[in-house]
Amino acid sequence: MELISILIRLLISHFLGDFLLQSKKGVKHKNKYKITSKYLYLHVLIHGILAYVLVGQWTNFLLPIIVMILHYFIDLLKIYQIKNVKWFLVDQLLHVLSLFFLWIFFYNQQEIVFSQIVLLTSSIKFWIVVLGYIFVLNPTAFMIYYLTKKWQDELGEVNEKGLTNAGKWIGILERILILTFILVNQFSAVGFLLAAKSIFRFGDLTQNKSRKLTEYVLIGTLLSFAIAIIIGLLLINI
């Protein structure tokens, strides 16, 4: 448990340094001056200090030094890229993975981690759950699209257009949440999610006074919920 605690503290040091202790001024300076930015080196130093203090191994100077080196090169890669959500996620993923692999090799956890991965991936239940999550993403979205296609022509041109692909992402997220709630045996949360969506979504539809649009959205929502619930029930009973 002590070694797991060290990993958690390393992750805490990262998120503290990258979000709570990094100013907008510093970020702008790094993006403008890049490798010559003084804030880049200050930021890296803060990460090293945080890792050293939170891990609490006072004679272990090598770990925070390697943390600083890895963080420096990952940040250097990011500041030369286009600023968008993709590179934000890539940056954070690289930081987390670098700390994870550093922890594995620094504390000789290779065999334990490898054995746990083999144990997990050799389980049929694991792959069935993975299949369930994959199915509630785009395959279900296509199913709902084709099942409701005959009503789309009746709607005609909708005057009030929403955000691009917002409906698709709302559906994907709600199905992921429903499936997760069912797998952790939190059925009441599914009802809360349906009630919350009804309040926000159908209130707007009522104001729009479009019965066809209201019915169309209601059908799509119920299909989305029904498929996710059925998949979830099948998974917990396999």
N, C-alpha and C positions, 0 to 999 in steps of 0.2 A: 504493500500500500504506500510505502514511503516513496518508491520510485514513480508510482502513478501520481502522487502528490507533486513531485518535481515537474512532471510533464504538464500538469494543470497550472502550476505556477509560472512555467515558461510561457504558456499560452496567455495567461493573465498579463504578464509583462508585455507581451506583444500588443494586446488590445489596448492596454493602458497607454503605451507609447505611441501607437498609431492613431488613436482617436481622442482620448481624454487629454493627453499631454502634447498634442501637436496643434499649433495654431494655424488659422487660415493664412495669416501673414507668412508663416514658414512654408506652407504648401505653395503659395503663389511665388515665393522667392525661389524655391526649388524648381518649379516649372519654368521659370523665366531664365535663371542662370545655370540650371542643370548641374553639371559636375563641378562647377566653380562656386556653387551656392554654399555659404557658410552654414545655412540651416540644414543642409543635407548631412553634414558631418556632426552637427549638434544633435540632430535627430537620431543618428546611428549611435552616438555616445550615450544618449538617454536610454536607448534600448539595452545597451550593454550594462549600464548601471542598474536598470530595473531587473534584468535577468540575474545579475550578481546578488542584489539585495534580496529578491524574492526567493531565489533558490536557497540562499542562506548557507552555502558551503564556502566559508570565508577564505580557505586556502586554495580554492579551485578558481584560478584566474583564466584558465584555458577556455572553459565553457562560455563565459560572457564575451571573450575575444572572438571566438568562432561565431557566436550569435551576431556580433557587430559586423563581421566580414560578410556573412551570408545576407544580412539585412541590407548592407550597403549595395551589393551587386544586384539584388532584387529591385531595390528602389531605383538604382541607376537604369535598369532595364525599363522600368515603368515610366520614368520622367521623359524618356525619349519616344514614348508611344502616344497615340491619340487618346485624349481623355474621354473615355466612355465607360459604360457599365461593364463591358467585356473585360477591359484591362484592369478595372477595379477588382473584379472577381478573380482574374488570373493572378494579380498581385497578392491578394489575401490568401489565395490557395497556395501559392508558392511559399509565402511566409509560414503558414501553418504546417505545410509538409516539411519544410526545411527544419523547423523546430522538432517535429515528430521524428524525422530520420536522425537528427542530431541526438535526440534523447535515446533512440534505439541503439545507435552505435557507441555513444558515449558511456552508456550504462549496461552494455552487453545484453540487450533485450531481443536480439535477433531470433533466437530459437523460440522464445516464448511467443513473440508476435507472429512468427511464421506458423507455429503450431496452432495458434488461435485462428489464423486465417484459413488454414487447411481444414480445421474442425468446422468452421462456419460454412465454407464453400462446399464442403462434402455433404451438407445437410440438404435433403430434398425440400424441406420446409422453407429454407432460405431462398431457393430458386423459385419456388412457387410464389412467395411473397414478392420477389423481384418482378416476376411475370405479372402479378396483380397490379403493381404500381405502373408498369409499362402500359398495361392494357387501359388503365383509367386516364392515361394521357391522350395522345393523338388518336389511337384507335377508337376510343369512346367518342371523341370529338367528331370524328368522321361519321360514326354511327348516328349520332344525334343530328348531324347536318343532313344526312340522307333521309332520316326518319321525318324530319320537319320540312324537307325541301318543297313538298307540295303546297305548303302554306306560305312560303316565301314570296311567290308570285302574287298572292292575294294582298300582301302588305303594300306592294308598290314601293314608291320612293318615300322613305322616312325623312321628315323634315328636320328633326333634331338628331344629328349624327353624333355618336359618341367617340371616344378615343379609338385610334386604330388598334384592332385586335384585342381591345379591352375585354369584350365578352368572352373571347376564346380563353384568355388568361384567367379570368374570373372562374370559368368552368373548370379549368385544369386545377387551379388552386383549391377550389371547393371539393373536388373529387379526391385530391391528395389528402386533405384534412379529414374528410369523411372516412376514407379507408384507414387512415392512421387512428382516428378515434375508435373505430370498430376493433382494430387489432389490439388496442390497449384497453378494450372493454369499457369505453366511455361513451355509451350510447346516448346519454343525456346531452352531450356536447353536440351531437348531430342535430338534435332538435333545436338547440340554441342557435346553431349555424343557419338552419333553415328559417328560423324566426327572424334572425338578424338580417338575412338577405331579403326576406319578404318586406321588412320595414323600409329598408333603403331603396330597394328596386321598385316595388309595386306602388310605393307612394308617388314616385315620379311618373309612373305609368297612369295612375289615376288622374293626376294633374293634366297629363297629356290627353286624357279622355278618348283614347284609342282602344276600343274593345278588342279589335283584332290583334293589335300589337301586344296588349296585355295577355291575351290567351296564348299567343305564340311564345312569349317569354316564359309564361307559366308552364307550358308543355315542355319547353327546353330545360327548364330548371328541374322539373319533376323527373324527366328522363335522366338527367345528369345525376341527381340524387339516387334514383332507383338503381341505376347501373352500378354506382359506387357501393351502395349498401349491399346489393346482391353479391358483388365480388368480395366484399369484406366478410359477409356471412359464410360464403363458400370457403374462404381462406381459413377462418377460425374453426371450421368444422372438418377440415381435411386432416 
